[in-house]
Structure formats: C-alpha cells, structure tokens
Amino acid sequence: MLREKAKVVNRFLAIVDVLIAIISYNLAVYIEQGYLEPLTNKDSIIIHFLLIFFWYTFARAFRLNQLYRSRPYSMVLFGCISLAVVGTSALILFVWVLDLYSIDFSRLLMFGGINLMLTFGIKVLNYSFMKGARSKGFNTLNVVVIGDHTARSFLRQMVKMKEWGYRVSAIIGNEELEQEFGAIAPFLPEDTDIEQLLRDKTIDEIIYCKETPTIREIERLLQLTSEVGVVFRMYSSFFNMLTNKTHLHYFGTTPMLTISNTPLNYLELRVKDAFDFLFSAFVVIVLSPVYVLLALAIKIDSKGPVFFKQKRVGLRGRKFIVYKFRTMVTNAEELKEKLMQQNEMDGPVFKMTNDPRITRVGRFLRKTSLDELPQFFNVLIGDMSVIGPRPPLPDEVRQYERWQLRRLSMKPGITCIWQVSGRNNIPFDEWMKMDLEYIDNWSLKLDFIIFLKTIRTMIRGDGK
C-alpha cells in the first residue's frame, strides 16, 4: 500500500512545487506590505499566472519531482537553487517586459529566497520520509547481483544504505564472494539459468559487477534483459554496448551503466502518470451513477456478485487483482474447459464470439466496453494505466516465449492498440508485436491517438 501511495505522491510533486511558489510569493507580499493583494488586481493575476507556468515548467525541466533512491541532499539543494534562480530571473524579466509597475524587484528577490528555503525544506522532508520507509522494507526493488570480488564494495554499500530500497533477491558469483555475503541473500552458482530465474522470481533489475567481463556474457545478458523488460546495470570498464537509452547512474560513489529498454522521457512519463490519476478520479466521480445503474442491472439479470475479480500480471511480473463488471455466469471458469475446442484465438488466450457463458447484460457491457469501468480503480491505486498493454493471466504468461515477456516491462492499461485494431481478429503473435511496438514508440501523442480511437470503438460497439 505504501508503494502505491508513493506513486501517487510522485504524480503531484510538480503541483506541490507550484503551490509552494504561490505561497512563497504571497508571504513576500505580506512581509513587504503587511497585507495580501486581492486577486482582482490585474498585476496580481498576471504574476500568479506566470508563477504557475514557470514553476511547473522549470520543476519538470530540472527533474525536481523525481524521487531518486540514492540522490544526495546536495543534489536536491542544487536543483532547488537552479529552480529559484532561473524561475525568479524569468519573473523579473517578464515583470519588466510587461511593465508590471506595482511589483518591484526587491519583492521578487525576497520571494526567490523564501521559495528556495520552503522548496528545499519540503524536498528534504519528503526524501527523509521515503528513505525511512525504504529502510524499513517498503517501496523496494528486487535485484539480482552477478559479480566477482569487484562487487564487494557495491554490495557493502547496498547492505549499509538500506534507504536505497534495494532488496537483493540473489547473488550469483564465486565462493570468495559467498563467504562474505552469503548471509544477506540466496547464493547461486555461476552457471545459474538467468532466464529461468527471471521467470520464477519478480526481478526489477540485474546488476553486473565483474572485473573482466566477456563480450559473449554481456551480449547474452543484454539480449535477455531487453527481451523480458528488466533493467540492466553494469559496473565495469566495458562500455562498448551503449545505446540511446543508456546512461550513467551513481549509487553513492559507485558509477553504474544503466540500460533501459522502456521509455525514458521523464517529463512525458510524469504527464502520463498525472493524466492517469486525474482522469480516473474524474471517471469514478462523474460516472458514479452509471456504476450504480450497471450494478443493479447485473444483479437483476443473473445471480452472483456485481464485480468480477481476477489475478493478473502487471509490471515486470507483479501480481494484482483486476476488477471488472461481471459479464458471465458464476461458474464460467468451470465451463471454460468444455469450450476450449471452440477457442477462436491462437496462443495461450481464450476468446469466443458467441460465448454461452456471457449473460444478457454482460453481452451489452462487452459490446460497449463498459465492463472495463471498474478498472479505473486499478488505475487510481497504481496497478494499471489508462493506456498500455492489457494485463495477462498468470497461466498465459507461463506460456509466453521469451521475447513476449517484454510486454510486461510497461504498466498494463485499460485500453491499447490491440483493443482498437480489431481485437479477436488479430493473431496472438501479432498482438504481442503490437504491444512491443507500442512500448518502443511510446509518446503522449500515441496515447492520445489510442484514447480517441477507444472512444470511437465504444461508440461503434465493436467489443465482444
């Protein structure tokens, strides 16, 4: 639960920066004049508009809202200073250009100082809280460390710096490494099947620390992590496999080559997160009467619960419960075995046009895609996104080929390219390739297009 709360907090940190700026400015006004200016004043309206625009833009540009696990407070202070200096300078420039005579420069300079202190103070409190939570075992990432004696320094830091929030799920190395670190995590032999390990465990990152890595070994690990959607980090002099999704990240004083195969556009990803939360909250609140009416229709039409709950696989293999309006009879899973020969889809999924298990109301809900409405609660708690690859069943994932596992490297969504491109008429392999294409070419523009096409699909009633 704390992990999901942290995600919600991350989405609103940019708005918090704007609120801090507004409060800082009004404090400066009160200190200077002894009273607050009314918002009906033209200059006051303009300066508040500029504050909102500049602080939202610059806070994003300086990445002040990203909760780094190992970021020192000096870097946080540097970011806050950059925001205060650049933002205040922009305000001074626009006050001069727009001839806002009622706002003098001394007030803006006072505002800059107040904003710096408040922003840094709030950031420090937030980082301290998150570090404390991670040190107690919350909001952690699971990692596998592959290394030799050169991994000692990093492992010592990882054991000591619990606020980083990294849980070592396994260490793969020689006996020399096992003697010192065998007690902190399961120790596996050097010939361990990494692919099977990633299938059996929920792993977020693989960290490679070897003095003399072989190109073949690195290529194998890069291909594997790329295909299944796991972050790969390397501490070594071997930096010949750089890509445009590669960057250096520091754990304390230890540099790590980080290679990610998912979208890295920080600003756009945070906009996507903000849209997910705000739009889902809007849907749940505004359409609450629709939820009630559909629930009554389901109860009147057939016996059983209103909601259908099912375990699905989310980001990098995380299990969660997905919610939908019930569209089938209560013993649908038992009847499924008898209908397997009539499956219209290839691969591990089951789809059937005239499925006898579907109720009368359920057929309407599927045709209009209204059965998906409860999944907005999944989006609100952070398990899903509005747009992204559909969350599969655990049984389906177990039958995936290795390259298909990479579709789990992005948070699952309510709608996706597959749902607006024909659904049941698309072969399974093509469906998987469409999801990978979405991940490789993700942008806010693409999400916007899929969003509009989803509305069109619902109006046309193309669902099954």
Secondary structure, DSSP 8 states (H G I E B T S, - for coil): -HHHHHHHHHHHHHHHHHHHHHHHHHHHHHHHHSS---TTSHHHHHHHHHHHHHHHHHHHHTTTT---SS--HHHHHHHHHHHHHHHHHHHHHHHHHTT-TTS-HHHHHHHHHHHHHHHHHHHHHHHHHHHHHHHTT-S-EEEEEEESGGGHHHHHHHHH-GGG-EEEEEEE--HHHHHHHTTTS-EE-TT--HHHHHHHS---EEEEE-SS--HHHHHHHHHHHHHHT-EEEEESS------TTEEEEEETTEEEEEE--S---HHHHHHHHHHHHHHHHHHHHHTHHHHHHHHHHHHHHSSS-SEEEEEEE-GGG-EEEEEEE--B-TTHHHHHHHHGGG--S-TT----TT-TTB-HHHHHHHHHTGGGTTHHHHHHTTS-EEESS----HHHHHT--GGGGGGGGS--EEE-TGGGTTGGGS-HHHHHHHHHHHHHT--HHHHHHHHHHHHHHHHHT---
